[in-house]
Amino acid sequence: MSPAQQVWTVGICVLGTVAMRFLPFLAFGRGRRTPEFVRYLGRALPAAVFGMLVVYSLKDVSLVSGGHGVPEVIGIAVTVGP
């Protein structure tokens, strides 16, 4: 990839990121109430994402061979922590 293509690629990525960051402020500006569905997603999605990450991380763990999932259990215990 040439330097010009690299600059264009980075520039487009920056513009896309900035647009996605400011879009909610433009769509739900001051004086407007945030739709109930969007508020529901704000409450429900964080737990759903963490659940998906746990399932994805543990999908290939075998309890009948190797370490029997001990490293994964230790990792979860350290992450959840006291």
C-alpha positions as CSV (number, residue, x, y, z in Angstrom):
1,M,0.0,0.0,0.0
2,S,1.4,3.4,-1.0
3,P,1.8,6.2,1.5
4,A,-1.0,8.1,-0.1
5,Q,-3.3,5.1,0.2
6,Q,-2.3,4.8,3.9
7,V,-3.2,8.4,4.5
8,W,-6.6,8.0,2.8
9,T,-7.3,4.8,4.7
10,V,-6.5,6.4,8.1
11,G,-8.4,9.6,7.2
12,I,-11.5,7.6,6.3
13,C,-11.3,5.6,9.5
14,V,-10.9,8.8,11.5
15,L,-13.9,10.4,9.8
16,G,-16.0,7.2,10.3
17,T,-15.1,7.0,14.0
18,V,-15.8,10.7,14.6
19,A,-19.1,10.5,12.8
20,M,-20.2,7.5,14.8
21,R,-19.3,9.3,18.1
22,F,-21.3,12.5,17.2
23,L,-24.3,10.8,15.5
24,P,-26.1,10.1,18.8
25,F,-25.7,13.7,19.9
26,L,-27.2,14.9,16.6
27,A,-30.0,12.3,16.6
28,F,-30.9,12.7,20.3
29,G,-30.1,16.4,20.9
30,R,-31.1,18.6,23.8
31,G,-34.8,18.8,24.6
32,R,-35.6,15.5,23.0
33,R,-36.3,12.5,25.1
34,T,-34.3,9.4,24.3
35,P,-36.5,6.7,22.9
36,E,-37.4,3.9,25.3
37,F,-36.0,1.2,23.0
38,V,-32.6,2.9,23.0
39,R,-32.7,3.3,26.8
40,Y,-33.6,-0.4,27.0
41,L,-30.6,-1.3,24.8
42,G,-28.4,0.8,27.1
43,R,-29.5,-1.3,30.0
44,A,-29.5,-4.7,28.4
45,L,-26.6,-4.8,26.0
46,P,-23.7,-4.6,28.5
47,A,-24.7,-7.7,30.3
48,A,-25.4,-9.5,27.0
49,V,-22.0,-8.6,25.6
50,F,-20.2,-9.9,28.7
51,G,-22.3,-13.1,28.5
52,M,-21.3,-13.6,24.9
53,L,-17.6,-13.0,25.8
54,V,-17.7,-15.6,28.5
55,V,-19.4,-18.2,26.3
56,Y,-17.0,-17.5,23.4
57,S,-14.0,-17.8,25.8
58,L,-15.2,-21.1,27.2
59,K,-16.5,-22.8,24.1
60,D,-13.5,-24.9,23.4
61,V,-12.7,-25.9,27.1
62,S,-12.6,-29.6,27.6
63,L,-13.4,-30.9,31.1
64,V,-12.3,-34.4,30.3
65,S,-8.7,-33.8,28.9
66,G,-5.6,-31.8,29.6
67,G,-5.9,-29.3,32.4
68,H,-9.7,-30.0,32.8
69,G,-10.5,-26.3,32.5
70,V,-8.4,-25.4,35.5
71,P,-6.6,-22.5,33.8
72,E,-9.9,-21.1,32.6
73,V,-11.5,-21.4,36.0
74,I,-8.5,-19.6,37.5
75,G,-8.7,-16.8,34.9
76,I,-12.4,-16.3,35.6
77,A,-11.8,-16.2,39.3
78,V,-9.1,-13.6,39.0
79,T,-11.3,-11.6,36.6
80,V,-14.3,-11.7,38.9
81,G,-12.1,-11.3,41.9
82,P,-13.1,-10.5,45.5
